[in-house]
């Protein structure tokens, strides 16, 4: 991967970090998530808001989706931590800043960030340079996915207790994987102890379809489709839930983009809301 060669995070991780900061700086309050630490990690220069993927309204739906999925996962972590779950695993962590932004979880939660070794090396260096360091409740789990490393084994080697329940998050990842790789991720995640929860986003096959009646679609308060892009995998809700049950999960639930929109964007005076098509699946062991 480019990250391995250049010792910097890949462009997808950078874009997500910048979108989260742009939400704070450009979108009206209330903010779904407040996160400018990723911006400081990247240090993109003063003209970063002029980037094609930042300027204008063309990507606002994707930006809203990014902050919505972050908030949804963090609300889930808060809920499960209050119920006594003490482990949180972030698959494909990128420039996630949960540990830096939520110090109130120290002592109650152990966080495990799984990502490519070079990305983690860069991130750890930048956190240190910014004075954040690496607290004891954060565990780094470098995994070279391209060599076929089994992330579950690396997780345990880095202090994860497989006999205790956990929250596992896989957000903004599946669209870059083959269907078999998604199934393998589900099989490994399903090894988590009883009482664990996986929150996984996926892209619908209809994600970029224009509605037959755009005016009626908008009047109903439904999210807009996003600009057409090309990903490796798409799933219907039934298909992704079927894969999860086949992998060993006891129970699954589909969380639509409409449900996410109603939860975090209701009552906004602007048109800021997620583009349709990247919902969640919750799977329980």
N, C-alpha and C positions, 0 to 999 in steps of 0.2 A: 504494500500500500504506500501511497505518498507519505503518510505519516511516518512510516518506518524509515524512509529514505531521508526525509528532511528534518526529522525530529520536531515536528510541529503537529498540532491536531489537524485532522482532515477538515475540508471546507464545510462539510455538513455540520460538524460540531461548532465551528466558528460562527456559521450563520445562525444556528439556534441561540448561541450566547448573545449575539448582536440583536436578534429579534426580541429577546427577553428584555434587553436594555432599552431598545427602541420603544417597547410598550410603555415603559416608565416615562420616557422622555417625550413621546409624541402622542400617546393616546390619553383620552380623558380619564380622570378618576371616576369611580374607584378602579384601581388596578387589580387585575386577577392575581398576579404575582409581582413582587417587587424584587428585581434582581439586576444589579449593575456590576456585580463582582465579575461575572464572565466577561463583560466589556473591559474591565481593568486587566484581566488575565490576558486577553487578546491584544490590547493596546494597538488598535488598528490605525491610529492617526486621526487627525481632526476632521478629515473629509469622509469618514466612514458612512455617514448617513446619505451620502451621494451615490453609494454603490447601487447598481441596478436592482439588486434584490432588497434594498432598503427604501429607496426613493419611491414616492408615489403611493397609490392605493392598490396596485396590482397584486401585491403579496400580503395585504392586510389580513385576508382570510387565513392564510397559512400561519401568519404571526399570531393571530388569535388562537389558532389550534395548538400552537406550541405552548403558549402560556396556559391554556386551558388544561392540556394534558399534564403539565407540571403541577398545577394546582390540584387536579383530581388525584394524582398519585400522592401528593403530600397530605391531602385530607385523609386519604386511605391509611397512610402511615400513622398519622395522628390518632385515628380511630382505633387501629389495631394495637398501637403502643399503649393506649389507655386501657385496652383489654388484656394487657400483659405480654404481648408479643415484643420480643426484645432484639430482633434481627431484621435488617433491611438490606436487600441485595439489589444493586442497580446494574442491570445488564446493558453494556454499551454506554457507560456513564458519560463519556465525552467531557464536557466542561460543566457538568452538574455542580451546583454550589449549595446543596441542601445542608451539608455539615457546617459550612461557613456562615450560612444565614440563619440556622435554627439551633443555636447553642443550648436552648432549653432542653434538648433531647439528650445532651451529654449525661452519662450515668444511667440512662434508662434504655438506650438503644445503641447497638453496634451496627455500623454501616459498612457494607462491603461494596467497593466500586470495581466492577469488572470491565476491562478495556485492553486495547492493544498496548504492549509494553512501551513503545515510543511515545504514545499519547500520554500515558501516565507519567513517564519520566519528565516530559515537558511541563505537564500540569503541576507536578510536585515542585519543580524548580520555580515556576512562576508564583505559586502560592507562598513559597518561602520568601521570594523576593518582595512580595507584597505584605509580608508580616503575618500571614495566616498560619503558616507551619502545617503540621500534620498531627492533629490531636489523637489521643490513644483510642478513641471510640471510632476512628476511621481506619479501615483496613483496605489496603491496596491489593488487588488481585490481577496481576498482569497475565493476559492470555493471548497467545498467538493463534488466532482462529484459523489462519491460513495453513498452519502445519497440522491441523486436526487436534489440537489440544482439547481435552475435556474440561470445560470450565467448572463443572461440579467438583472434580478432583482438586483443582487448584483452589477452589473456594474453601474446601475443608482444610487443605494444607495451610491456608492463611487464617485459620482460627474460627471458621464457621462451625457451629454445632448442628449436625444433621438431625439430632434427636429433639431439637427445640423448634417450634414454629417460627415462620418468618414471613415478611412481605417481600415479594420479588417483583420488580418493575422492569418491563421491556417496552419502552416507549420510543416510537420513531425509529424502529430497527427492522421490523419484519419486511418492509417493502424493499429492502436492499438484499434480502436473503432469498434463496430458492425455497420452494415449498418443502423439500426434504430437510433443509437446514432449519426451517421453522419447526418442523415436526421433531427434529432432534433437540432443539431448544426446549420444546414442551416436554419431551421425555425426561430430560435432565431435571427440569424444574419440578416435575411431578414426583421426584424423589424426596422433596422436602417433607418434613414431618407433618403429621395430621394437625390441622388447624392453620396451615399456611395458605396464603393467598397470592396468586399471580395476577398482576394487572398488565395486560398486553394490548398495544394498539395494533391495528391492521388497516389496510386500505381496501375499500370496497371496489368491486369491478365497475360500479357506476359513479365513482368519485368525481369524474370530470365530465359527466354527461350534463348537457344543458337541459333544464326543465322544459317540457312542452309549452307551458304557460308561465313565463318568467314573472309576470305581474301577480298572478295568483300565488305562485311559489313565494314571492317576497311578502305578499299580504298575509300569508299564513305564518310568517315569522320563521321560515325555514332557512337554514344556512345556504349561502351561495356555493355553487361548485367552484373549484379552484382552477387556475390555469393548467392546461394539459401538460403532464409530465410522464416520463416513462420509468416505471419501477420493475423489479424482478418478480414480485408476487402480489397477487390480489386475492382476497377471500370474501365469500359471503359470510354472514353471521353463522349460518348453519354449518358451513364448511369448517371454519376456524374452531367452533365449539366441538364439532365432531372430532377434529384432530386432537383437541385437548382431552376429551374423554378417552379416546383411543390411547393417548399417551399415559393415562392413569389418573387423571383428575376426577374427583368424585362428583363435582357439581360445577356448572358454568353459568354465566349470565352475560347477556349482551347489553352494553351501555351505548346507546346511539349518540350521534353528534347532536341531535335535537335535544336529548336529555341533558347533555353537557351544556348546551347553549342555554337551556332554561335555568340550569343551576347557577351559572356564573355570569350570564350576559343579559338576564331579564331586566327590563326597565332602563336600559341604556338609551340615551338620547341620540347617540351617533349610530352608525351602521357597522360598528366593529363587532364581529362575531366570527366563529370558525367557519372555514370552508367545509362543505359537506364531504364526508368520505373517509375520515380517519377516526373511527369509533374505538371503543375499548371492549375487550373481553375480560371478565373477571373469572378466574378459575380457582377452585378450592380443593385442597387435599383432604 
